[in-house]
Amino acid sequence: MCSDHKEPTSRAEFHRANQSRAEAEAQRLLAAKEQLGPRWLSWVASELYALKPAAYASMVRRALQELNQ
């Protein structure tokens, strides 16, 4: 990606710095699934939407997908 001005290491550093926090957040979201029942999906969507920055929200979303398989 030559047109991207961000350095590749910055993405990797962000991922390393936030991975454990993203996994913990995904576990928190999944833990509410049984309690919320059919409302869980819309609740999770709103929780993910509120996470900032977008790169962190994506990390949480991926971790949640892995846990939910």
N, C-alpha and C positions, 0 to 999 in steps of 0.2 A: 504494500500500500504506500506507494511513493507520494501520493497526493495528500496523505494524512500527515499533518505536522506534529502530531504527538509522538513522543519517543516510545518505542515498544516496551522499554523497561518500566515506564510509568504505569502501564496497565498491569504488568506483572507484579509490580510493587503494591499497587492498590489491591490486587487480588490476595496477595500474601498477607497484607495488613488487615484485611477484612474477612477472610475466609471463615475463621472460627466464629466470629460474630454473626455472619450470615447463616451458618449452620445452626447456631443456637436460636436465631430468629425463626428459621424454618421449623425447628423442633417445637417451638412455642406455638406456631400457627397450626401445625399438625395436631398438637395436643388438644386443641379446641374442637377438633372435627367431631368427635363423638358427642360432646356436650351441645354443640350447635346444630347437629343433624343437617337437615336440608338447607338451612340458612348459611352453612359453613362456606360454600363456594362464593357467594356474594360477599360475605364478610372478609374472606381471604383476599378477594380481588380488591376490596377497598383498602385493606391493610397494605397490600403490595403497592397500590397506587400512591399511598402516602409516604412510602419510603424514598428517601433522597440520599445520594444522587441516584440517577437512573441505573448506573452501573452496579450499585449496591443492590438495588431492587432486583436486577437481573440475576445477581448472584443468589439472592434469597429464593427467587423463583426456581432457579435450577436446583438448588439444594432441596427445596420442597418437592420438586418432581422426583428426585432420586429417592427421598424418604418415603414417598407415597406410592412407589412401585410395588 
